[in-house]
Amino acid sequence: MRSSVRTVGVLDKAVGLLDVLEARPRSLAELVEATGLSRATAHRLAVALEEHGLVRRDAEGRFALGARLVALGQAASAGLSLVEVAGPALADLRDATGESVQLYVREGDDRVCIAALESPHGLRTIVPVGARLPLGVGSGGRVLEPGAAIPRPGWIDSVGEREEGVASVSAPVLDAAGVVVAAISVSGPIGRTTRTPGRRYGPAVVAAARRLERDAGLVDA
């Protein structure tokens, strides 16, 4: 427990440092003055954040917000806007397939479930909103993996990859430039989805992805 508290304390200090840099770039001395941290702590946190791309040095050597925050902000914004309009596409996909449906976005080396609807069946796949799952495993993870090659039908399926006994089918949600911004998925027990779930659900998942693109304004209606 004490270890967790210490970890949260460090996180609070790091976020406080970022809050200070939101106003303008600052030298180490200015960071110390604005945050109340010791010089050693402020320097250690700033350098650690710099290594992760969350902080950078400007031409004068001052600490400033890093470019990675721009990408994270864009991903968060896109994810939130998708959630706001995803309801109808997800509901229709769930009703058409009878299985649980999810919407994922990529965050770093993970995929995060930002919306989900459960199958009406007693035996069903449950992925809670906010769940973090690995990239490269399961159809949703493979769709969101950087450089993923989506087969011509427009979907990827998986059988027992992420979880034994579960199959899934996923399709990419694309922006106007063809960049993958999310993955929409259907998942359920192999007993119902079969070991070739793409044949059964692929077209419906792709249609849901195209609808979500239109509803979200990612492509022309």
C-alpha positions in Angstrom: 0.0 0.0 0.0 2.8 2.5 0.9 4.4 1.8 -2.5 1.2 2.7 -4.3 0.9 5.9 -2.3 4.4 6.9 -3.2 3.7 6.1 -6.8 0.6 8.3 -6.8 2.6 11.1 -5.1 5.2 11.0 -7.9 2.4 11.1 -10.4 0.8 14.1 -8.7 4.1 16.0 -8.8 4.6 15.1 -12.5 1.2 16.3 -13.4 1.7 19.5 -11.4 4.9 20.1 -13.3 3.0 19.7 -16.6 0.4 22.1 -15.3 3.0 24.7 -14.7 4.5 24.3 -18.2 1.1 24.7 -19.7 1.4 28.5 -19.3 4.9 28.8 -20.8 8.3 27.2 -21.0 10.3 27.5 -17.8 13.9 27.1 -16.7 14.7 24.6 -14.0 14.9 27.5 -11.4 11.5 28.7 -12.5 10.1 25.1 -12.2 11.4 24.9 -8.7 9.8 28.2 -7.8 6.4 27.5 -9.4 6.0 23.9 -8.1 7.6 24.1 -4.7 9.6 21.0 -5.5 13.2 20.6 -4.6 15.7 21.3 -7.4 16.7 17.6 -7.6 13.1 16.4 -7.7 12.0 19.0 -10.3 15.0 18.1 -12.5 14.5 14.3 -12.1 10.8 14.6 -13.1 11.4 17.0 -16.0 14.1 14.7 -17.4 11.9 11.6 -17.0 9.0 13.3 -18.8 11.4 14.5 -21.5 12.4 10.9 -22.1 8.8 10.0 -22.7 8.2 12.9 -25.1 5.9 14.7 -22.7 8.4 17.5 -22.1 11.0 19.0 -24.4 13.7 21.7 -24.3 13.3 24.8 -26.3 16.0 26.7 -28.1 17.0 28.4 -24.9 17.2 25.2 -23.0 14.0 25.8 -21.0 11.5 23.0 -20.3 8.3 23.1 -22.4 5.4 20.8 -23.2 6.4 17.9 -25.5 5.0 17.0 -28.9 3.7 13.7 -27.6 1.0 15.5 -25.7 -0.3 16.8 -29.0 -0.8 13.2 -30.3 -2.3 12.1 -27.0 -4.7 15.0 -27.1 -5.7 14.3 -30.6 -6.3 10.6 -29.8 -8.3 11.5 -26.7 -10.4 14.0 -28.7 -11.0 11.5 -31.5 -12.0 8.8 -29.0 -14.4 11.1 -27.2 -16.1 12.2 -30.3 -16.4 8.6 -31.5 -18.1 7.6 -28.2 -20.6 10.4 -28.6 -21.9 9.1 -31.9 -21.0 5.4 -31.8 -24.2 4.2 -30.0 -26.5 3.6 -33.1 -23.8 1.7 -35.0 -22.9 -0.4 -32.1 -26.5 -1.2 -31.2 -27.4 -2.2 -34.7 -24.3 -4.4 -34.9 -25.1 -6.1 -31.6 -28.7 -6.7 -32.7 -27.6 -8.0 -36.1 -25.1 -10.5 -34.7 -26.5 -11.2 -31.3 -23.0 -10.9 -29.8 -21.1 -8.4 -27.7 -19.6 -5.4 -29.5 -16.7 -3.1 -28.6 -15.0 0.0 -29.9 -11.3 0.4 -29.2 -8.7 3.1 -29.8 -4.9 2.7 -29.5 -3.0 4.3 -26.6 0.7 3.6 -26.8 1.3 -0.2 -26.8 -2.3 -0.9 -25.7 -5.8 -0.7 -27.0 -8.5 0.8 -24.8 -12.2 -0.1 -24.9 -14.0 3.2 -25.1 -17.5 1.8 -25.7 -19.2 -1.6 -25.4 -22.6 -3.3 -25.6 -23.1 -6.8 -24.2 -24.8 -9.7 -26.0 -28.3 -10.6 -24.6 -27.1 -14.2 -24.2 -26.3 -15.5 -20.8 -22.9 -16.8 -22.0 -21.3 -13.8 -23.5 -18.0 -11.8 -23.8 -17.7 -8.9 -21.4 -15.1 -6.2 -22.0 -15.7 -3.3 -19.6 -15.3 0.3 -20.9 -11.8 1.4 -19.9 -10.2 -2.0 -20.2 -6.7 -2.0 -21.6 -5.7 -4.9 -23.8 -2.5 -5.6 -25.7 -2.0 -4.7 -29.4 -1.2 -7.6 -31.7 -3.4 -10.1 -29.9 -7.0 -10.6 -30.8 -8.6 -9.1 -33.9 -9.1 -5.7 -32.4 -5.5 -5.5 -31.3 -4.2 -6.6 -34.7 -6.4 -4.0 -36.5 -4.9 -1.2 -34.3 -1.3 -2.5 -34.5 0.9 0.1 -36.3 1.3 -0.8 -39.9 -1.4 -3.5 -39.8 -2.3 -5.0 -43.1 -6.0 -5.4 -43.4 -7.1 -8.1 -45.8 -9.2 -7.1 -48.8 -12.5 -8.1 -47.2 -11.8 -5.2 -44.7 -11.9 -7.3 -41.5 -9.6 -9.4 -39.3 -10.8 -12.3 -37.2 -9.2 -14.3 -34.4 -10.0 -17.5 -32.5 -8.8 -18.1 -29.0 -6.0 -15.6 -29.3 -6.6 -13.2 -26.4 -8.8 -15.5 -24.4 -9.4 -19.2 -24.7 -12.9 -20.1 -26.0 -13.5 -16.6 -27.5 -13.5 -15.6 -31.1 -13.8 -12.1 -32.5 -14.0 -10.1 -35.8 -12.8 -6.5 -36.1 -12.7 -3.8 -38.8 -10.8 -0.5 -38.8 -12.6 2.9 -38.5 -10.7 5.2 -40.9 -10.5 8.9 -41.3 -10.6 10.7 -44.6 -6.8 10.1 -45.1 -7.3 6.4 -44.6 -5.6 6.4 -41.2 -7.0 3.9 -38.6 -8.5 5.8 -35.7 -10.4 3.0 -34.0 -11.4 -0.7 -34.3 -15.0 -1.9 -34.0 -15.4 -5.5 -32.9 -17.8 -8.3 -32.4 -16.8 -11.0 -29.9 -18.4 -14.1 -28.4 -18.0 -17.8 -27.5 -16.6 -20.0 -30.2 -19.6 -22.3 -29.8 -21.8 -19.6 -31.4 -19.3 -17.6 -33.5 -17.7 -20.7 -34.9 -14.0 -21.0 -35.8 -14.5 -18.9 -38.9 -16.2 -15.9 -37.4 -15.2 -13.6 -40.2 -17.3 -15.4 -42.7 -20.3 -15.0 -40.4 -19.9 -11.5 -39.1 -17.2 -9.8 -41.3 -19.6 -7.9 -43.6 -21.7 -6.7 -40.7 -18.7 -5.4 -38.8 -17.3 -3.6 -41.9 -20.7 -2.0 -42.5 -20.8 -0.8 -38.9 -17.3 0.7 -39.3 -18.3 2.5 -42.4 -21.5 3.8 -40.7 -19.5 5.1 -37.7 -17.1 6.9 -40.1 -20.0 8.7 -41.6 -21.8 9.4 -38.3 -18.5 10.8 -36.8 -17.9 13.0 -39.8 -14.6 11.2 -40.5 -15.6 10.8 -44.2 -18.2 12.4 -46.4 -21.7 11.1 -45.9 
